[in-house]
Amino acid sequence: MSRLWVVVYDITDNRNRLAVHRILDNHGNRVQHSVFECWLNDHVMTNLRKHLSRFIEKEDSLRWYPLCRRCQQNIDWWGEGEAAEDPQFYLI
């Protein structure tokens, strides 16, 4: 079963930042410059964390915020964007 995660990063090295961006772009929707909403099951989450850890240095920050169903219903935004939906299938 998937869960919605908000993944936020602040990475100083341009190469590492681009790598993290590309990886997350394959797992979710970019909603701000360094913010992604990702539907992840436990297995994908474990592999994604392991993969991303290679690009995080001591001075960087990568945060994971799980959203419960109630929280998801209360997501609001102004401007461009749309609600994150749990995909019916994943491309691997």
C-alpha positions in Angstrom: 0.0 0.0 0.0 1.3 3.4 -0.9 1.6 6.5 1.2 1.9 10.1 0.2 5.3 11.6 1.2 6.5 15.2 0.8 10.2 15.2 0.1 12.1 18.4 0.6 15.8 19.0 -0.1 18.4 21.7 0.2 21.7 20.5 -1.5 24.7 22.7 -2.0 26.5 20.8 -4.8 25.0 21.4 -8.2 25.7 17.9 -9.5 24.3 16.2 -6.4 21.2 18.5 -6.5 20.5 17.7 -10.1 20.9 13.9 -9.4 18.5 14.1 -6.5 16.0 16.1 -8.6 16.1 13.6 -11.5 15.7 10.6 -9.1 12.7 12.2 -7.3 11.2 13.4 -10.6 11.0 9.7 -11.5 9.1 8.9 -8.3 6.7 11.8 -7.8 5.5 15.3 -8.8 7.6 18.4 -8.3 5.4 21.0 -6.6 8.1 23.6 -5.8 11.8 23.9 -6.8 13.0 21.5 -4.1 9.7 19.9 -3.0 8.2 16.7 -4.4 5.0 14.8 -3.5 5.6 11.1 -4.0 3.3 8.1 -3.6 5.7 5.4 -2.2 5.2 1.9 -0.9 7.6 0.5 1.8 9.8 -1.3 -0.7 10.2 1.7 -3.1 10.7 4.0 -0.1 13.6 1.9 1.2 15.3 1.7 -2.1 14.8 5.4 -2.8 16.3 6.4 0.5 19.3 4.2 -0.1 19.8 5.5 -3.6 19.5 9.2 -2.6 21.8 8.8 0.4 24.7 8.6 -2.0 24.1 12.3 -3.0 23.7 13.8 0.4 26.7 15.5 2.0 27.2 16.7 5.6 26.0 20.3 4.8 22.9 19.2 2.9 19.4 18.5 4.1 16.8 16.0 2.8 13.5 15.6 4.7 10.6 13.2 4.4 7.2 14.2 5.6 4.5 11.4 5.6 0.9 12.6 5.0 -2.0 10.8 6.5 -5.3 10.4 4.6 -6.9 13.2 6.6 -3.9 15.5 5.9 -4.1 14.7 2.2 -7.7 15.9 2.2 -6.7 19.2 3.7 -4.0 20.0 1.1 -4.6 23.5 -0.4 -2.6 25.6 -2.8 -2.9 28.8 -4.8 -1.6 29.1 -8.3 -0.6 26.2 -10.5 -0.8 22.6 -9.5 -3.1 19.8 -8.8 -3.8 17.2 -6.2 -1.3 14.4 -6.0 -3.0 11.1 -6.9 -1.9 7.6 -6.1 -0.9 6.1 -9.5 -2.6 2.8 -10.4 0.8 1.5 -11.7 4.5 2.2 -11.6 7.0 2.3 -14.4 10.2 0.7 -13.4 
